[in-house]
């Protein structure tokens, strides 16, 4: 089967709806999400969970799953808040709490639905539908939001918790069902269902879809289910990367927050330092990736001046500056003055980072246009 242009447009519209759900920051619809969990269990042939617990973030959800499995409630105050929240919601510790049923509730229904869709649409139709209904949102959500959140969670759990609890919580993190972020693949199946309404291609996925529409990450256990709230705020840059310079890029109602700069999650301690950075502090940073975050926030031009950069070359195109960086490639930039004055008569200065092997200003400016120095002969400067 090959999709028509109209069918591809329909699939893209379905993706838009799921993309909006994946990036939603309003409070979870708890009754609707819980109904979805029970339906997901029933469709998987599992007994409904005996209890459903709510926590304020995926961090709390991972620790709650570890505590339900018998891990000790040790560590910072927020761990004890998670423990108390479980008790308040009726948890009674038991010797055999059962294991994860993520495979039965999520993985196997997904695989079965994929087989049905690919059988009905064929390999070409399935590939075309996946491109129309999921490729864009996968990059925007799984690659730039959910994947970054998962990475930061693993690091935060390791840094914040005692060894045994950290190990248990990281293990439970692997059992997470991504809730609203699962919309990036559910969109393809919903679009398939609309293409072939008599084929019941969403069979087995309606419960998962309901949870994804109404809550954040969750955990499916044989006796308990743990659901978590969606973030209360989400800040991204113009290409969809997690980014915010004056606060967390993602924040949850229980206080957990993820700081990020142009897509790179950064430790909370570093985020607190950003407003008061100095050139000496940047130079002393041993982690090259974190140093690059600092440089972008501080400003390359400001850092070059403060750290004692050396002017290597100057010509009519600009000035080439060079500064060694410990444990990293040198910082080499061309200072360029805009040939067209601003309305107030001043000329704006631009800084262009260029390869560390650059030897002349012209070579550096030419490189930004994918040209060699000999090829770069602008007729008009703006």
N, C-alpha and C positions, 0 to 999 in steps of 0.2 A: 504494500500500500504506500502511495506517495501522497503527502498532504498537499492540499490546495493552499493558495495564498490566504483565503478566508479562514481556513482551518488553522493555519499558523498564527493568524491575527487573534483568533479565539484563544489559542494556547498561550500567547503572550499576555492576554488580558487576565487569564487565570493566574499566570505567574505573578502579575502585578498585585493581585489580591493576596497571594501567599507571601509575597515580599513585604507587603505592608504589615501582615500579621507577624512575620519574623522579626520586624523592627519595632513592634508595638511596645509602648512604655506605660500603658495604663494598668491599673491593678487587675490581677487575674479574676476571671469569672469562676469562682470556686465551685459553685454547684454544677455548672456546665462541664468544667474540667473533671470533676469527680465522676460525673455520669459517663464521660468519655473513657475514663480509666476502667470503670466496671464493664463497659461495653467491649473495650479492648481485651480484657481478660476473658469474657464470655466467648468472643469470636475466636480466641486462641484455644478454647476448650479448657480454660483454667477456672477454678473456683474464684469468685470475686475476693479481693483482699479483705481480711477481717477488719483492718483499720486503715484509714488514709490520714497521713500527717501533712501539715503545711509548714514550710520554713520560708525564710525571707530571702534566700539567695542560693545559687548552686554550691557555694562554699559550705553553707550550713547544711544543704541537702546531702553532700558527700560525707560530712561528719556525722549527721544523723544516721545515715545508712551504716556507718562504721559502728556507732553506738548501739544500734539495734542488733548488730551482729556480735556484740559482746565486747567491743573495744572500751577501754577505760575513759571516763570523762575527766581528762587531765589537760592542763595547759591554760591558755589565756581565758579571760572572763567570758568571751563570746562562746567558747566551747560549753561552759556551764549554762549559758543562756539557751543554747541548743538543747542541752540535756533537760533543762527545766521546761522548755517548750514541749518536748515530747511527753513529759510527765503530765503537764497541764492538759494535753490533748488525750490523755487516757492510756499512755503506754505503761505496761507492766513488764519489766524485764523477764525474759524466759530463757531457759537453757538451750532450746533449739528453735531459733527464730526463722529458720529456713533460709534458702539462698535466693539469688537473683533469678528471675524468669524473663529477663530481657530478651533472650533468644526466642522463646516461645511467643512472647507478646509483640515484639517488634521485628526481629530479624527474619523469622520464618514467614510471617504474613507478607512482609515486603518481598521476599524471594518468590512466594507463590503468586503475588500480584504481578510481579515483573514477568514471570513466565507466561501468565495469561495474556498480558498486554503484548509481549513480543510475538506470541503465537498468532494473535488476532491481527496485529499491524505488520508483522514481518520485521526483519532486521532493519531494513531501510526506513520503514515508518516509525519504528521505535527510536532509532537514532535521530531522525528528523524531529520527532516530537520532543525528545529530550533536549535538543538544541533550542527549540522554540519556547519550551516551557520551563527550562531549568538552568541553562548554562549561565545566564546573567545573574540570577539570584544566588547560584552556588558560589560564584566568585565574590559577590557582595556580602553574603551572609556567612557561609561556612569558612571561606578563606580569610575574610577580613574581620569577622566579628566572633563567631563561635569558636573557630580554631584558635584565635588569639586569646579568648577567654579561657579555653581549656589549658593552653600553655601557661597562662598566668596563675590559674588555679593550682596547677601542679606545683609550681614554684612557691606559691604562698603557703600551701599546706605543708610543704617541706620546711619552710623557714619558720612558720609560726607554731608548729605543734611538736610535742614530744615524739621521739622516734617511733614508738609503737603505734600511737594514734595516727601519726603522719602516714606511716606505711599502710595502715588499714584504710584511711580516708582516700589516699591515692588509688588504692585498689578499687574502692567503691566508685571512684570517678570514672573508671573504665566501664561501669555498668550503667552510666547515665543515659537516659533517653532525652533527646534534645528539645522536646516540646516545641515551642514556637519556631525554633530553628530547623525543625524537621520539615517545615513548609517548603523548603527548597526542593525536596524530592517528592513530597505529596502533590505539588503542583502538576507534575508530569502525569501522575495517575489520575488526578481529577480531570485534566484535559483529555486523557484517553477515555475516561468514562463518558465525557460529553461527545466524543467522536463516535462511540459505539454504546449508546445508552442501553441497548438490550443485552450487552455482554457482561454486565455487572463486574466491570474491571476493578472497582474499588472494594469489592467484597473482601472483608477481613481488615480493611484499613479505616473504616469509619470512626471507630473508637479512637485510634491514634490521631486522626484528623481533628476530632473534637478537642482532644487535649492540646494539640498544637495551636488551635485557634484561640485557646482560652487561658494558657498558663505557660510558665517557663520550663526549665529542665525538670525531669522527674525520674524516679527510681521505681522499678517494678520488682517487688519481692514476692516470694511465695505466700507470705502471710500479711505483709504490710506493703503499702505504696506510699512513697514520699513525693509530694509535689512542692514546687517552689514558685515564688512570685517572679513576674517579669521585672526587668530593670525599671527604675523610676526615671532614669534619664539616659540618653545615648547620644554622644556627639561624634560626628564623623567629618572628614575633610571632603573636598570637592570630588574625590575619586572613591569615596566610600570607606576609607580607612579610619579606624578608631583614632581620634585626635582631639585633644583639647589642651590649651596652654595654661589655663587658669583654674583648673579643677579636674576631677575625674572624667574620663571619657565615657565610662559606664558606671552607674551607681545603683545599688539595690536598697530596698526599704529597711533592711536590718543593719545597714552601715557598711556592708562590703562594697568596695569600689575598685575599679580598674583604671589606672592612669596609663595613658598612651600618647605617644608623639608620632604622628604620621604613620600609624599602623603598628608601631613597636610598643608593646606593653613595657612599662618601666616600674621599678620598685617604688612604693609609697615614699620611702625615705628620700629617694632622688627627686621625686615630684615636689616634695617640700622644699628642696634646695633650689629649684629652678629660679625663683624670683630673686635670689641673692647670690647667684653664681659669680665667680671671679675667674679671671684668666688663669690664675695659679691653681684654682680648684680643678678646672678643666684639664690642665696639663697633668695634674697628679692622678687623674682617673686612669686606672689600668685596663678597664674594659673598653675595648675599641668601639663597640656598638653604643654603649652608654655615652661615651665621649662624643660620638657623632650627634646624639640627641642633644647633649649639652651645647654643642657648637651651633646647631640649628636654632636652638632657643636663645642663646646668648648673642648670636650674630657673628658670621665669619669675619666680616670687616672689623668689628669691634675686637674680636679675639686676636686677629693678626696684629692690630696696633698694640694691644695690651701685652702680648706675649713676645714682642720683639721680632716680628717677621723681617726678612731681608728682601729688598728690592733686587731682583735678578736682572731685569731688563725693562727698558722703556722705549716705546716708539710712538708713531702717530695713532696707533690703535688703543694704547693703554699702557698700564704698568703691570709687570708680572712679579708677584710676591711669592716667597717660599718660606715655609716654616716646618722644621722637623717635628714629628709627633712620636713620643715614646711608644713602642710596640705597635705602630701603625705606619701606613705610608705617609709621606710628607703632605702637608696641606699646601697646595699650589693654586693660586687664584690670580685672575686678571682683573685689575681695577679699570673699568671703562667709564668714560664720561660721555653722557648722551649728547650728540651733536646738536639736537634741537632744544633750545632753551624752554623752560617752563614759562607760564604766563607772567610770573613775577621776575623773570630775567635770569633765574638761577638755572644751573644745569644738573640734572640728576645723575648720581653716580651708581653704577651697577657693579656687582662682584660676581664673577663667573668662576666656578670651581672647574679646574681642568686636570688632565692626567699629570701625575708627578714627574713624568719624563719631559714635560714641556720646557722648552728653553728660551722661547721668545714670546712676547705679548701677542704678536700677529699669529703665531702658531696656535696659541691658546684660543684666540677669538675665532680663528678659522675652524678649529676642532669643533666648536659649538655648532657650526653649520655643516659638519661632516665634510670639510674641505681641508686640503693641505694649505700651508702658508703660501705657496706659490700660486695656488688656485684662487685664493681669497683676494678679490679686487672689487670691493663694493663701489657701485656707480653713484648711489644715493645713500646717505646716512640719515637715519631718523631717530 
